[in-house]
Amino acid sequence: MSTRELYTRPPDEPVWQVPATGAARFGWEYDEGRERLLALYQKGKDKQWDGAKRIDWSLEVDPYDPLGTPDEVLTLYGTRHWAKLTERDKGELRRHYTAWNFSQFLHGEQGAMVCAARIVESVPDLDAKFYSATQAMDEARHAEVFGRFLHEKLGLLYPVNDHLKGLLGETLRDSRWDMPYLGMQVLIEGLALAAFGMIRDTTPEPLPKQVLTYVMQDEARHVAFGRLALRDYYRQLTDAELREREEFVIEGCRLMRDRLRGVEVLEDFGIGRKEAAELTERSDFLRLFRRLLFSRIVPCVKDIGLWGPRLRKAYLDMGVFELGDSSLDVLMSRDEEIAEELDRERFAAEERDRAAEVAETIAEGAAAEDTA
C-alpha cells in the first residue's frame, strides 16, 4: 500500500525542496588522517548490518498497544476526556501516539541521511568524508526499518512535525559546512537518542525494542563522529563565530523542548489545538521526557566547546545545566553493550530452538525404526 494512503493527513508538500547553499570541497591528501576518525570509519564499516535480516520481522505487534504503554502515560489519562473513551478508543490513542513518534523518527532519519550526504560533499577533510559516507548508509537503513515498522505493524503515519521540519530546513540551508553536524549530529540526533532510549528501556515488546536498540548502536558512533569533528574545528573559531553557533543551539533546544509534543494526535481525536497544548503541558510524562531529551545534548554541546555565558544561562533557565557534567562515553558504551547483549540472547535462543528441533527429528526417526 502506498504511504500516501496511510498518512493521517496529507503532507503539505509531496516533495519538500530545500535550496542548497555552500561549496562542495575536494581534498587531495589520501594517505593521512586523524587516527580517531579513521578508527571510527573502520568501525562504521565493520558494524554495517541488514535491517531485513538482523531484525525479526515475524514478531507480532498489537497495533492498538504496540509498545505496551500503561494508561497513566497517556496525556488524556485523568482528564475529563478519558471517561468518554471506549477500550477501542484507548487502543487507537496508543496506536496514534506510537505512529506519531515513529513517524518523526522516520522523517528525522531521512533528514540525517541528507545531512550525512551534505557533509560528504562539504567537509574539507577526507577522513570526515570517509566516515560520513558510512553514516549515510546507516541513516538509509534506519529510515528503512522505521518505515517498515510503520507500514507493516501500524498501518498509519503522521507527516513531519512543522517544527522538526523547520529545524531540518535551517540546518540544511546554512552554507557553513559545520552546521549539518551541529544541527543533525548534536541537536536532532541527540533528541532522537533520548526518545529512542526512553522507549527501548521501558517497552516490553520485542520488535520495537530490537529496532530501537540496533539503531541506537549506530547512533552512538554518529554522535562520537560529530564530537570529534566539531571539537577540533571549534577550537579555531573566533568568539563571535562561537556565539553564532551557540545562538543556533539555544533556539534549536527551545524549539524541540516547546514544540515537539504530539499535539497533532489529540487534534485527531477532536480536541482543539489550544486545549490539546494545555493538556500536554500538564503531562508528567512530558516533563520527564523533556528532561531526558537534554541528557544527550547538553554534555555534547559542552564537549565540543560551545559553553559561553548566554548558552549556560539558557540551560540554567531550562533546568538542565547540570547535565553538562554527564558522561557521554558511558551512555554510548551502554548503547553498544545493550545491542550486543540483545544479539547474544536472540542467537542463543535460536540455537536452543534448532537443537530442540534436531533432537525431536532424531527421536521421531528412532520411533519410526522401532515401529518398523
N, C-alpha and C positions, 0 to 999 in steps of 0.2 A: 504494500500500500504506500502511496506517495506520502512523504512527510507533510505536504501541504494539507492533506486531509486529516491529519492528526493534531494540528495546532488548535488551541482553544480559541484563538482569534488570529486572523491572518497577519503576518509580519508587515510592517509599514512598507518595506521595500523588498521585493523578491531577491534582488541582488543589491547589496549595500556597497557603494563605491566610495572609497576614501582616497582623495587625491594624494599621491605620493610626492614627498619632497625630500631633498637631500641627495648626496652623491653616492654612487657605487665606488667602492675603493678596492684596488688591487695591490697586493704586496708581492714582491719578487724574491723574498728570502724564504727558502723552503727547508732549510736544514736546522734552523734554530727556533726555539720557542720556550715559553715558560714551562718549567718542569711540572708544576702543579696542574696547569691547564692541559698539558699533553697527557698526563696521567688520568685526568678526568675524561678526556677524549677516548682513551683506551677503555676506560670503564664503561663509557657510553656505548662503545662498540660491543664489548663483552656482554652487556646486560640487555641487549635487544631481545624482545620476546614477541610471540604471535598471539594477538588477542583472541583469535578464533580457536587456539589450542590450549593456551595456559589457563583460560577461564572455563569453568564447567557450565556451559550454557544449557545443559539438560536440567539443571536445578530449577524446580518450580518456584514461582514467585506469586504470592497472592496480590493481585493488583490493588485490592482495597485495603491492604495492610502490608505494603512492600518492605517496610523497614522495621516492623514490629513496634510501632510508635504507641506509647502509652497515651491515654486520653489527656492526662494532665499537661502534656507538652503542647497540645493543640491550642492555638490562640483563642478559639471560641469557648474553650472549656471554662465553666464557671460564669459565663456571661448569660444574658437573657436569651441569646440565640441558641444556646446549647440544648435546652429542654425541648426546643422545637424540632431538633434533628432526629430523624429515624436512624436505626443502625446502618441502613444503606447509605444515608446521607453522610454519616460519620466516616464510613468507608470511602466514599467519594472525596471527602475532605482530605483524608490521608493520601489518597491517590493523587489529588491535585497538588498538594504540598510537595510530595516527592517528585512529581513531574516538573514543578516549578524549579526546585533545587537542581535536579539533574539536567534540566534544560539549560539553566545558567552555567552549569559545569560544562555542558557540551559547547555552548557558544563561546565560553571563555577559552576552551581548548582550541577551537578553531582560531580564535584571536592569538593564542600563544603560538600556534603553527605559523601564522602570518608574520608575527613578530620575530620568530626564530629565523624565518626566511629573510626578513629585513635585516637582521643582524648579520647573517652570512654576507649580504650584499654590502653593508655599510661599515662594519667594523674594520679598522685598519690592520689588525694583527691576524696573521694566518692561523695561529693556534686557536684563537677565538672563532674564526670561521670554521675550522675543523669541528670543534665541539658543537657549534650552533647547528651544523648540518645534521649531527646525530639527534639533537633536540627536536628539529623539525620532524624527523621520523617518529620520535616519541610522541609528539603532540598529535600527529596524524593518527597514531594508534589509540590515543586517549579519546579523540573525537569519535573514532570508530566504535569503541566499546561503550561509551556513553550513549551514542546514537542507537546502537543495537539494543541496549537495555531499555531505552525509551520506546523504541518501535515494537520489540518483541514481548516485553514484560508489562509495560504500562499502557501502550497504545494511546499515548497522549503527550503533547509537547506544548511548551509556552514559548512565545517569541522572546528575543533577548530583552532584558530589562533596559529601560531607556538610560538609566544612569551607568550601568555597566557598558552599554554601547557608547555613551559619551566619553567615559574614561578610555575605552579602546581607541576611539577616534582621536582624542587628544594625544595619546601615546604614538599613534601611527602617523599623525600629521606633522609631528615635530621633526625638523630637519637634522637635529643633533643626533649623532649615532648612538649616544649612550641612553637616550630616552626610551627606546624599546626595552632595554634592560631594566631601567628604573620603573617604568610603568607596568611591565609584564612580570619580570622575574621577582621584583620586590613586592609590588602592591597587589596586582591581580592574582599572581600565583601564591603569594602569602595569604591572601584571603581564602583562596581555594583550598590550600593545605589545612587551614584551620577548620573549614567546613568539612572537608574530607575526613579529617581526624576525628572530629566530634561524632560523625555518623559511624565511621569504622569502629570506634571504641564502644559504641552503645548498641548498635543493631545486632540482634541475634540471627539475622537472616544471612545464610552463607553466600548467596550470589552477590548482593551489593557489597558485602564485606570483601569478597575476592576482588571485585572491580576496583574499589577504593584503595585497598591495600597495595595492589600491584601498580596502580597509577602513582600512589604516594612514593613508592620505591624509586620511580623515575624522577619525580619532582624533587626529591632530596638532592639529586645530582644537579638539577637545574638551578636551584637556589644557591648551591655551592659555586656554580659557574658564575652566576651574577655577582656574588660577593667577591670572588677573586678578580674579575674583570673591572668592576666598578671601584673597588678599593684601590687598585693600582692607579686608575685614571683620576679619581677624585683627589688624590694627593697632589696632583699637578694644577688643580684649578684655583682661580682667584677666589677671594671671599665673596665677591659679587656673583660669580658663577655658581658657587655653592649655595648661596641664598636663593637663587632662581630655582634650583633643584629642590631645595627644602620647601619652597612655596608650593611646588608641584606635589610633593609628598603630603603636605598638610591638607591641601584641597582634596587630593585623592582619598586620603584617610577619612576625612569628614564626609565625603560623598558616599563612600562604602558604608560607613557607620550609620548614616542617617537615611539612606535611600534604599539599600538592598534589604527589604523586609518582607517581600512576598505579599504585599498589599493586593496585587492583582488577583490572587487566589480568593480572597474574601470578596472582592468585587464580583467575581464569577459566581459567588454564592448569594448575590443580591444585596450585599452590604455596601452602602455608599462609601466613596473614597475617604471622606473626612473621618467617618466613624471607624472604617477599617484601619486607618492610620492610628487613631487613638487607641483602639483595642490592641493593635500590635505593640504600641509603645508601652502598654501596661503589662506585657507578657514577661514573666520571669525567665522564660526560655530565651527570649530575645536578649535580655540583659546579660545572661550567661554567655550567649553566643557572641555578643559584641566584645566581651572581654577576651574570649578565646580567639576572636578574629585577629587581635593585635599580637597574640603570643608569638607569631612567626615574623610579623612585620617590624615591630619596634626594635628587637635586637639586631635584625638585619640592617635596618637604617643606621643604627648606631655603629655597627661593624664597618660599614662602607665609608664612614666619615661624615655623614650628614647629621650633625648633632649641635647645631647652633642654638642660640638663646630662644629664638622665636619657635623653632621646632620643639625644643624641650618644654616650653610653656604650653604649646598646643597639646602635647602628650600629657602634661600635668592636668590641663583642663578636661581632657578626655578620661582621666583616671587610669592611664596605662603607662605612665612614665617609668615605674619600677620594673616593667617588663624588659626594659633595655638591658638589664643585668642577666637575663635568661641566657642559657647556653644553647645556641642553635645547633652546635655539633652534637649535643646529647639528643636533641629532638630528631635530628636527621638520622643519627645512628639507630635510634629506636625504630624509625620508619623502615630502615633496611632490615633490621632484625625481625620485625613483625612479618614482613613479606617472606623472608627465608623460613621462618618457623611455620607459616601457613603452608608453604610448599612441602616442608618435611611432613607435616601432619597429613596433608592430602595424599602424597605419594605413598606414605606408609599405609594408609587406609586402602589405597588401590592395590598395593602388594598383598595385603591380607585378603582382600576380596578375590584376587587372582589365585592365591594359594588355596582358598576355600573351594573355588570352582574346580581347580585341578584335583583336589582331594575327593570332591564329590564325583567327578568324572571317573576317577580310578575306582572308587567304591562301586559305582554303577556297573563298570566293566567287570569287576570281580564278581558281583552278584549275578550278572548275566552268564558268566562262565560256570558258576556253581549250578545255576538252573539248567544249563545245557548238560 
